[in-house]
Amino acid sequence: MAAEDTACRPLLSAYELMEDPYGGFGRIREEAPVVRGLWNGHPTWFVTRYDDVTAVLMDRRFATNSQLLPTGTDEYAEVMAQMGIDREYIPYLAGSLVYTDPPDHTRLRKLVLRAFSARRVSALRPRIEALVDDLLDALPERARDGAVDVVEHFASPLPITVICEMVGVPVADREQWRAWSLDYTSMDPRRLNSMLGEISAYIHALVRRRRAEPADDLVTGLIQARDEDDDRLTDTELVTMVLTLVVAANETTPSLIASGVWALLTHPEQLAKLRADPELMPGAVQELLRWCGPAIVAKVRYATEDVEVAGTLIRRGEHVQVVPGSANHDPRRFARPDALDVTRDPEADRAPHLGYSRGAHYCLGAGLANLETEIAFARLFARFPGLALAVPENRLKWKPMPVTRQLAALPVVLGPAPQAEGA
């Protein structure tokens, strides 16, 4: 470790990382614009204030792929190998859009956008509404000792079902895809290797079928996508892209739905405003992304040259962690940043939230996540007006993951269903 690194230390306690990340990173944010500490054993610069986080996200001198550094080492691939992931499967993880930079990232994203269009997402509304209603119909039967887990029986199955339908996965295979998604988030090398082998073989077979028999699904769209130079996705890129979309569907949207339900149930005055004015729902979802969105810490970035951030020199090759979860609570940009306000006007704050990142890595599925969450909230709270937490708030468990904020479970009581008119 270089001399200047000897002062590096873990900046947050385990409690602050896992139980109170907003408070922990908020403390760091108020200490200094850029702070140096340890992250996964590496000396790392932490950027926590809104303007500085935005500047780094928009600056192409900060790369997400360490192979752009002079060493040429793919740190993420090496970490996967050290975990025990078979090197045959690492390209499906390391080749994700999250870990690529321009020009490769620009090419891949451009090809995918043509198949993942706003028109396609908008057309999904009736189907998502039907899926949400089916899940709500089944909730009373899911009750155990009077409680239902929103995470297991509502927030998680909705996005994975939607993405399976978009991809073109037959109904009979969707339970297997749900199991694969759980294998992925387990971070157990044995389960990951098994899942990656099985899911890559499945997607390769699906690609072969869709080449022979095109359908109105995402895989067919990805196969047919090409740019002005007639460039297409390779088979490895196709598998990687589908896997990336499935993983994102299993992480971001379920966490947003579950955390949003928790937030609204524990802020009944905000829920009352939503019920009184349903047109507030789109803005409320954006406020929930700001206030309790799952993205706390972004993927590590690497300075590809010497860069100054907020008066601090970050040297070429050094690690940088931007913290959207802190930036979204920065009082320099948001009035009453720690208050949940479903009527908040982003124009007044002059600061749209960073829950979907910014710049080249802005979330590809943001429109779909917004649509699913708006429909889920509107129908859940209309169907069960007596919805309430089944346990005291301090007994809720959060997953022990330092980069994201996800409920492990959200037990609720449904309360009496509203009576039909004339009953």
N, C-alpha and C positions, 0 to 999 in steps of 0.2 A: 504494500500500500504506500502511495506517495506520501511525502511529509504532510501535505495539506489535507490528506485523507484521514490522518490519525484522529482528527477532531470529529469525524463522522460517527454518528451514533443512531440507534433507532429513535425516531422522533416522537413516536406515539406508543402508549402502553397497549397491551393486548385488549384491554377494555375499550380504549378509545377507538382502536381499529375495528373491533367487532360489534360493540354495543352502542358506541356513541361517535361514529365517524364524523358526523357534522360538527359536533362540539370539538372533537380532537383536531380535525383539520382546520376548523375555525380558529382555534387557538394559534396554530401555526400561521394562518393567514394574517392575523393581527400582529404577529411578532415581526415579520419582514415579508417583502414581496416575493423573494426567492430564498429558500432555505436549503442547506445541504445536510443530508443525513444518509442513513443506510436503508436500502430496500432490497430484499432478497439477497443480502450479503454484498450488494454493490453500492459504492458511493454514488449518490443520486441527488440531483437538484429537484426540489419540489416547487411547483408553481401553482399558487392557490387563489390569486386574485383574478377577478373576472376579465379585466382588460388584458392582463398578461397571459392568462390561459388562452383567450381568444387569439392573441398575437401568435403564440406558439402553434396552435392548431392551424392557423392560416399560413404559416411560414414553411416553405418547402425545404428549408435548410435543416429542418428537424424531420428525420426519417423514421419510419416504423420498422424498416428492414435493416438490420445491422450489417448486412452484406455490402451496403453502400459505403461502409467505413474502410479505411486502408487495410485492416486485417482481413476483410472479406469473409469473416466468420458469421454464420447464421446462428446467433445466440439462442433463438427460440427453438430451432431444430436440435441444437445441442442439449437444451434442457429436456426436450421430449425424449431424446435418446438416453439421457441420464435417468429419466423416469422409468425407462424400460419399454418405451414405445418402439415397435418394430420399424426399422428404417424404411421398409417398403411402404409404410403408411404415413410417415412423417410429411411427405409432400402434400397430402390431403389436408393437413393442419397448417403447415408453414406456408402453403400457397394461397391461403385465404386472402380475400380483399383486405382484411384487417392488417395483414403483415406485408403488403406490397406497397410500393410507391411509384409515382410517375417515372417512366412512361408506361410500365406494365400495368399499374393500377388504373390509369386513364383508359387504356385499351380494354381491360376486363370490364370495368364499370360501364363503359360505353356500350359494349355488346350486351351486357345484362339489362341495362335500362330499357333497351328496345323490347325485351320480353317482360319486363316488370314495370309496365307503364301505369300512369295515373288512371287511364281509361280502364285497364284491366282490374285495378284495385277497386275503383268506384263500382264496377259491374258486380263485385262480390257482395255488395251490401245485402241484397235479399237473402243470399245463402248464409251469410254470417248471422243475420237476424234469426233465421230458422235454426241454425246450430245453437245459438244462445238459448232460444226458447226450449229446445230439446234438453239442454243441460239443466235449465231451470225446472223443467217438468220433473226431472229425475231427482232433484235435490232432496225433497222430503223423504224419499226412499233411502237416501244415503245417510240419514241421521243415525247416530249412535249415542245413546244416552241423551237424546235431545239436541245434540250438536252436529253440525256439518262442517267439514273442512273446505273452505273456499279454495285453498290452493290445490288440493288433490282433485276435487270434484267439479271445479268451475274454471279457475284461472289457468290451470295447466292444460286440460284437454282441449280448450277452445283453440288456441293458436296452433297447436300441433295438428289438429284436425284440418284447420284452414290451409296450412302450408302443404299438408299431404294432398288435399284436393287440388291445390294449385299445381303441385308437382305432377300429379297424375297417378298417385299411389292408389291401387284398388282398395276398396273398403275392407276386404278380407285381410289385407296386410297392415292395416293401420295400427293395430295393437302392437305389432312387432316394431313399428317405427317409434311408438311411444316408449317401448322398452329400450330401444337403441338410444333415444334421447336421454333417458335416465342413466344409461351406461356412460354416455359422454360426460355428463355433469358429475359423475362419481369421481372422476380423476383417478380411478383405480386402473393401473396399467394393464392388468389381466382383462378387465372388462373392456377397456378401451381398445386393446388389440383385437379382441374377439369382435367387438362392434365394428371397428374400421374394416376388418376383413369382410364381414358379412354385408355391411351397408355399401361398400365400394363395389362388391360383386353384384349386389342388387341393382345399383344405379347403372352400372355398365350394361346389365341385361335390359334394363328399362330403356336405355339409350338405343340399344340395338333394335328393340321393338318399335320405338318411335321413329327411327329412321325408315323402317319398313312400313309402319302404319302410323303416320302423323295424326295427332289429336289436338284438341284445343286445350293444351296444358302448358305448364312452364317448361318442361323438358323439351317439348317440341319447339317452343319458342327459342330456347337456348341453342338447340341444334341448328335452327334456321337463321339465327342472328349472325350478321356479318357486317363489316364496316365498308367504307368506300373503297378500300384496297382488297376487298374480298377475304379479309381475315376472319377466321372463325375460332371458336373455343376448341381446344384440344380435348380429347377424352378425359385426360387427367383434370383439366380445368373444369370440365362439365361436372365431374364427380365432386370436385372441391367446392364448386359454386353451390350445388344442391345441398351438400353437407353444411356449408356455411349458413345457408338460409334456414335449414332445419334447426341448427344449433341456436341461431338468433331467435327463432320463433319459440324455442323452448326456454330461453333465458329472459329476454327483455320484456316481452308482453305479459307473460304470466306474473312476473315480479311487479310490473306496473299495475296490473289489475288488482293483485292481492294487496299491495301497499296502498293503493288508492282506496280500496274498500276500508282498510284499517284506518286510514287518515280521515275519511268522511264519517265513519262511525264514532271516532273519538273527537270529532269537531261537528257536533250535531247542528250548530247554527249555520255551518257552511252547507251541510247536506240539505237543510231546510231551504236555503236559497236556491239550490239546484232543483229541488222538487217544485218550488214555486215558479221557477222560470227555466224550463228545460232547454231553452236556447242558449243558456250559459254553458252547456255541457262541453262543446269543443274547447272553449277557453279554460274550463275547469280541468280538463285533461292535461293541457299544457302547464297549468299551475301545479298540478300534482307531479308532473315530470320535473318541474323546478324544485318543488318542496321536498319530495321523497322519491324521486326517480331512482332506479336501480344503479345507474352509472355513478359511482363515487370517484374512482381513479381510472384514468384512461390507460390504454396500452403504453408501455414504455416507448420513449422516443430517443433518438440518437442525434446529437449535433454533428452534421456533416462538415461543418467548418466552425471557426470561432464566431460566436453570436453573443450579443449583449441583450439581456432581458431585464428590464426594470433596473438598469444600472449595474447588473451583475454579469460578469464575463463567464460565459459557458464555453469551454474549450472543445475543439473538435474531438469527437469520439465519446464524450461524456454522456451519461444517462440523464434523462429528464422525465419526470412524472408530472403531468398536468392533472389537476384535481377538479373536474367539473362539479362534483358534489359540494365543494367549498365555494367555487366561483358562483354557483347558483344561489348562494346565501350571502354574497358579498354586499355589505351595506353601502359600498361606494356606487353600486349600480341599482340596487333594489330597495325601495322604501319598505320599512318593516320586513326585512328579509326572512325572519324566522316565523312570520305569521302566514298561515295558510289562508288565502283569499281567492275564492273561485270567481270573484268579479275583477281580479287584478287586470290592469290594462298594460300589456307589454310596451305599448307606445309611450306611456307615461314614464316607465322605467328606462326607456331607450335601450333595453337589454333583453333580447329573446333568450330563453334558457338554453343551456348547453347539454341538455339531457340526451340529445341525438348527435352530439359533437358539432363540429363546424368544419368548413373547408372540404378538402378532397375526401375525407373520411366521414362525411355526414351520412347518417344511417340510411342505407338503401331502402329499408322497409319501414321508414317513419310513417308514411301515409297509411300503410296497412295496420301498423300498431295503433295509430290514432283511431282509425275506423273501428277496429275490434274493441278497443277500450271504451270508446264512446257508446257503442251499442251495448256492451256488457254492463256498464254502469246504469244506463238508462233503463234497461229491462230488469236488471236485478233489483234495483231500488223501487221500481214500480210494482214488481211482482210481490215483493216481500217488504211492505212498509214498516213492519215490526222488527226488521233485521237488527240484531245486536250482537256484541261480543259474548261468547259463551264463557270466557274466563277473564279475570282482571287483566288489564293491559300489561302490567308488569310481569305477567306469566307467559306472554308470547315469546316464542323462540325465533331468533334470527340465525340464518345459516352462518357458520364460522368462515366467511370468505372476506378477506380484507379489501378487495377492490370493488365489491358490489354490495348492495343492501337488499337482501331477499329474506322474506319470511319463510321459515321452515314449514309452518302450518298456520292457518287462521280459522280456529273454531268459532262458529257463530250459531246462534239460534235464529230460526227463520221467522218466528212469530206467526200470528194468524194471517192467512192470505186475505186480500181485499174481497169483499163480497161483490158479486155481479150486480149490476143495476137491476132493480126490481125484485131482488131476492128477498 
